[in-house]
Amino acid sequence: MDRRRLVPRTDAVLADPRLVEAGGRLGRPVVKAAVAAAQDRARQGEIDPADVADAAVAALPAHAASLRPVVNATGVLIHTNLGRAPLSAAAVAAMTAVAGPADVEFDLATGARARRGRGAVEALAGAVPAAADVHVVNNNAAALVLVATALAAGREILISRGELVEIGDGFRIPDLLASTGARLREVGTTNRTSARDYADAVGPRTGFVLKVHPSNFRIEGFTGAAEVPELTGLGVPVVVDIGSGLLVREPLLPAEPDATTMIESGADLVTASGDKLLGGPQAGLLLGRGDLVERCRRHPLARALRVDKLTLAALEATLRGPVPPVREALHAGPAVLARRAAVLAGRLAGAGVDALNVPSTAAVGGGGAPGVRLPSAAVSLPERLAVPLRTGEPPVVGRIEHARLLLDLRTVPPERDDDVERAVLAAAEVRG
Ligand SMILES: *Cc1c(COP(=O)(O)O)cnc(C)c1O
């Protein structure tokens, strides 16, 4: 008999109460697609026609969006492919709270219009008292575009040849700056640039001097760069792109520049990312001299680069709230990590998994501090578990080293250890 005739009709399957409920939560198209896929599987003989509704229910996504939360066990603190900084619980709560109507540009006391995002701006200004004014845009690239457009369109930006940086995925800061109509005037050489090089190049067409922190590489050997204090007497603004978003000095990362130190040493403007070492949402921060920040804020382009209420809420909660996960991960003690790895590996080994606890080395990642090695601890597993762990629920992403899969615990919040254990047991197909 033709089994295709036994496949239940779409409307009959859709009447299943579980799928009706899912339609309200996920939207009808998502549910219909799951039903169609299950009917197909029944026609192919992969599943029994009687199981079509069950198969559709099992295949439903958890959310209406296809992006999935994952466990970052790579040991890379700021992993761009995994969404950079994970938000703190306080930031998540703040975002959720304002998902509906919120007073983002409204004064509840007077009923009048209010300054957009004032809470986040005040929190940022409060965190960097050295900055006379601050502004927030969509990301650091947007901050650079805004500064270049507002201060140097049709003019020149002086930049060292050693700081013509590609940030990642083909994104080059010089191309970004040139796209604004500003002309880049390169000074010095790849390995050495002096204050004299800038002084010789500065002129009536100079919009500003730009210093870019080489946040993802280091050059060693016969090198030299002019530091901010040597550039403040040139008669043009000094703008520093610090990249990582440290607002004050971080003792664990002594080579990583921070906004406060840069402004105190004479930078007129600092630009930074919100979702690197600051540990917040994707955002671009502009901090520094009042007149320059104001010129950026008043420029028509600023409207195209502004952030939404979710970003403003998350940024303010990151700045005012508890230590965000990136900082927790950075400061986690190696002994604590080693103990967690031993407990986890012990439990897995007890369940029959080939699991060992091993020392590991974590890194800050594309977000900054190249070359910094953070002592860590990992659970070492057979390499063949990498795919089932990535495709399991929740997906767990580790890294391969010497033909073993390492789950580095520095980037795993301690409260997720049990989830990781269950995921490994499921991937290894042993009973937990
Ligand atoms: C990461 C980085 C950028 C780009 O920042 P986004 O927030 O990703 O736009 C620019 N400059 C430096 C030095 C960086 O490290």
The ligand as an SDF file (V2000), in Angstrom:
LIG
                    3D

 15 15  0  0  0  0  0  0  0  0999 V2000
   37.1820   46.1170   17.8650 C   0  0  0  0  0  0  0  0  0  0  0  0
   37.8370   47.3680   17.4160 C   0  0  0  0  0  0  0  0  0  0  0  0
   37.1710   48.2510   16.5410 C   0  0  0  0  0  0  0  0  0  0  0  0
   35.8010   47.9640   16.0090 C   0  0  0  0  0  0  0  0  0  0  0  0
   34.8770   48.0950   17.0440 O   0  0  0  0  0  0  0  0  0  0  0  0
   33.3460   47.6310   16.8230 P   0  0  0  0  0  0  0  0  0  0  0  0
   32.6920   47.9670   18.1310 O   0  0  0  0  0  0  0  0  0  0  0  0
   33.3800   46.1830   16.5150 O   0  0  0  0  0  0  0  0  0  0  0  0
   32.8010   48.4240   15.6950 O   0  0  0  0  0  0  0  0  0  0  0  0
   37.8250   49.4080   16.1760 C   0  0  0  0  0  0  0  0  0  0  0  0
   39.0660   49.6870   16.6280 N   0  0  0  0  0  0  0  0  0  0  0  0
   39.7410   48.8620   17.4670 C   0  0  0  0  0  0  0  0  0  0  0  0
   41.1150   49.2340   17.9150 C   0  0  0  0  0  0  0  0  0  0  0  0
   39.1450   47.6730   17.8900 C   0  0  0  0  0  0  0  0  0  0  0  0
   39.8070   46.8560   18.7030 O   0  0  0  0  0  0  0  0  0  0  0  0
  1  2  1  0
  2  3  1  0
  2 14  2  0
  3  4  1  0
  3 10  2  0
  4  5  1  0
  5  6  1  0
  6  7  2  0
  6  8  1  0
  6  9  1  0
 10 11  1  0
 11 12  2  0
 12 13  1  0
 12 14  1  0
 14 15  1  0
M  END
$$$$
